[in-house]
Amino acid sequence: MPSVAAVGAAEKIFAANRATGHIALAVAARAGRTRRSRVHEDGSLRVRFPNTASEALEAVIVNTGGGMTGGDRFAVEIALSEGAGLIAGTAAAEKIYRSTGADAEMNVSLTVGAGARLCWLPQETILFDGARLKRRIDVDLADNGSLLLTEAVVFGRAAMGETMVSGFFADRWRVRRAGKLVFADGVHLDKAIAEMLATPASAAGGIAIATLLIAPGGDDTLSAVRTLAAQFAGEVGISAWNGIAVARLCAKDGTSLRHDLILLLTKLDTLVPRLWLN
């Protein structure tokens, strides 16, 4: 049996070889356009700002490590001042590779000031067989701030004949408006994930899921989305309460899921990031 000292040394070596990354981005409205007021980058994460004609600023997050695995820890903090507009996403799908036991962790913190609008539109997260991911998303929204937030998860790459047979995925969302909790959501899948997704009560065999949250959102949002029912490649449901609307998507693969997300975003007059279309 290895000694306590040997175990401690192994843990230190493991930790030293894990990737970390942190982005802290703040933007503000100036003369009718949104500009960066603070940009901090650390570790494997970078943020770039492609030129656009829109008054809103576009931010693209890049993981220079090419993916995540067990023990990696990333954090993204984005803050919009009063009246600012930002479209934020990722340069590519985030790949979560097999873990030997430790969880990969992603923490996202979004703050939207008065009269500001944030569209959080990362490309999908792809979980490989044996992957372990723990993600947390916290949003602080001003009383008259606007938010469109989507996250998509694909359990294995169907086009490559890959299946996520087992692993771990925990996802925790908390959205507060003017300090009051208005949306709390959680997903917890552990061990035999493929079996769970195959059941009618979960995904009925689908391997790609997404959540789209719109605030403010109400009956007009529901009506707009429901007109698309015949065009969806997968299953889409939407509901609204207390000034927010939430759509749930489930599809047989990532391509079908992306098709449905683009349909939704277009219908909601949201600029689809160009990298989604490449």
N, C-alpha and C positions, 0 to 999 in steps of 0.2 A: 504494500500500500504506500503511495507517495506521501511524503511528509507534508505538514502544514506549510512549511516554507516553500517546498517545491510547488504545491498547488497555488500559493500566492504569487510565486514568480511566473507561473504559466498564465495566471489571470492578468498580470501586468503586461506580459508580452502580447496577449490577445487584445487587450484594450489599446495598446500602442499601435496595433496594426488595423484598427477600425477607423473608418472614415467619419469625419465630422464636418458639418457645414452650417453656416449661420448667415442669414441676410436680414438686415434691418433697413427698410426703405420708408421714407416719409416724403409725401408730395403735397404741394400747395398750389392754389389757383392764383395766377398773376396775369393781369391784363387780359382776362378772358380765356387763358390757356393754363394747362396744368404743367408745372415744372417740378423737378426734383429739389427737395430741400435738404435731404440727408440720404446718403447711400453708404451702407456698411456691408462688406463682404468678408467672410472668413471661411477657411477650409475649402471644401470641395464645391461650394455653391458660388455662382456668379449671377449677376443680373445685367441684362443688356436692354437697350431702348431703341428699337427700330424706328425709323422715320415714318410718320403717318400724317395724313392730312386732317385727321380728326382733332378736335379741341381737347379730347381726352388723351392722356399719355398712355403708351403701351409699354409694359415691362415683360421681359421674357427671362425666366429663370433657367439657368443651365447647371446641370450636375456634371462637373468635369470628370467625376469618377466613373461615369457610365452606368450607374445603377447603385443599388443598396443591398447589403446582406446583413446577417446577424451581428448585432453589436454596433452598427452604424447609427449615428444620431444627427439628424438635421432639424433645423428650426428656421422658420420664415416669419418675420414680423413686418406688417405693412400698415401704415397709418396715413389716412387722407384728411387734410385740413378742410375747413369750411369751403364748400363750393367746388372742390377738386373732383376730377374725373380720372379713373384709372382702369385700364384693362390689363389684367395680370394673368400670366399663364406660364407654361413650360415649353422648352424647345423641342422636347420629345417625350414619348411615353416613359414613365419611370418604371424601371424593371427592378423587382425585388427577388433576389436569388436565394437558393437554398441556404438554410442556416444550420449550423451544428448544434444549436440550442438557444442562443441568445436572440432577443427580439431586435429587429431594426425599428427605430423610432423616428416619427415625423411629427413635429408640432408646428401648427400654423396659427398665428394670431393676427386678426384683422380688425382695424379700428377705422370706422367711417364717420367723419364729422358732419356737422349740420349742412344740409344741402349738397353733400358730396355723393358721388355714385361710384361704386366699385363693382367691377365684373371679375370674379375669380374663376378663370377658365383653364385650368391645367389639362394637359392631355391625360389619357387614362393611365392608371397604375396597373402594371401586369405582374401577377404573382406566379412565380414558378413553383413546381412541386417541391415541398419541403420548406417553402419560404415562411418567415414569421415577421409580421408587421403590426406595430401598434401605432395608431395615428390619433392625433387630437386636433380639433379645429375649434377655436374660440373666436367669437365675433362680438365686438361692441359697436352698436349702431346707434347713431344719434336719432332723436325723435323724428326728424325729417330727412334722414339720410336714406340712400337707396342701395340695395344689394342684389346682385344676381350671382349665385354661388353654385357651382356644379363640381362634382367629383365622380369619376367613373372608375370601376375596378373590373379587371378581366382575370379570371382564374384559369391561367394557362393559355397558350397560343394555339387556337384550333387550326390555323393555317399551317402550322408546323407539326401538327399531330401530337401536341403536348397537352397533358392533362395535369391539373393540380389535384393529385389524389389526396394528399394530406398536407397539413400545415397549420398556420394560425393567423387570424386576421381579427383585430379589434379596432373599431372606429368609433370615436366619441365626438359628437358635435354639441356645442352650446352657443346659442345666439341670444344676445340681450339687446333690447331696444330701450334707450334712455335708462339703462341700468337694470331693467326688468327682464327676467328670463321669458322669452317668447317661443323658443324652440329648443328641445333637447332630444337627441337621437343617439342610438347606439347599435352597433353590430358586433357580434362576438361569434366567430366560427373557429372551431378548434378540432384538430385531428382529422377525422374522415370527412374532409370538406366536399369532395366529389359526391359522396353518398348523400350528404345533406342537401346539396344543390339539386340533386336529382329528384327529390321529393316534391310532390305537388304543392305542399304548404310553403316551400321556400322559393325555388326558381324553376321547378318542373323541367329540369335538364338544361336550363340556360346557364351560361358561364360568364355572362357580362351584365353588370348591374350599374346603375347610376342614380344619384339623387340631384335634383335641381331645385334650388330654393330661390324664390323671388319675393323681395320685400321693398316696397309695398306690393301686395298682390291680392286680388279679390275675384269677384264674379266675372269681370271682363277678362282676366287672365285665364280663368277656367274655360270660358267660351272660345277664346282664341285658340287654345291648345286642343280642345275637343273637335274643332273643325278639321284637324289633321288626322283623325282616327284611321281613316282608310289608307293613309300613306305610310304609317309606321311599319317597320320591318319586324319589330318585336312588340312587347307589351308595354303600354304606357298608361299610368293612372295619375290623376292630379286632384288635389283637394285644397281648400282654402279656409283659413280661420284666423281670427284676430289680426287681420291685416297682412298676413303672409300666405303665399301659395307654395306648395311643395309637389313636385312631380317625381314619381318613381318609375324607373325604366328597367326592363329586363329583356335580354336578347340572347340569341344562340351563340353569338360570337362578337368580338370587338368591332368588326366592320359594320355589322348591323346596328350595334349600339351607337357608334359614331354617326351613322346615317340619321338615326332618330334624334340625337342631340343637336345636330346641325339644323334639322327641320324645326325643332323647338326654338332654338336661338334665333333663327331667321324670322320665325313668326312673332317672336317677342321683340323684334327690331333691335337685336343685339349684334354687334359686329363680331363675326366669327374670326378668330385669329387666323392669319394667313398660313401659319405653320400647320394648322389642322387640315388644310386642303392640299398640302404637298404630298 
